[in-house]
Amino acid sequence: MRIQLTPGQHARLLCRLPDPTTRRAIRVRAGLSMRNIADDLGVTPTAVRLWELGERNVSPEFLERYVALLEDLRSARESR
């Protein structure tokens, strides 16, 4: 099932998406591998690596779930 985002929704999600270096830092601090993130989102570890390097944009199909996952990981870390 493909999720359709309006241009406004897409823009708001992009504003919430951390920069590539921060994405990696959040994952590493949570003790997760690229494979863990990839499996959770249904993408390849290569896609996660490219997102974390800033070499590929997160596709709209995965953007909402990726942003939510990163925010959840960040919140869990801050609540410890």
Secondary structure, 3 states (H helix, E strand, C coil): CCCCCCHHHHHHHHHHCCCHHHHHHHHHHCCCCHHHHHHHHCCCHHHHHHHHHCCCCCCHHHHHHHHHHHHHHHHHHHCC
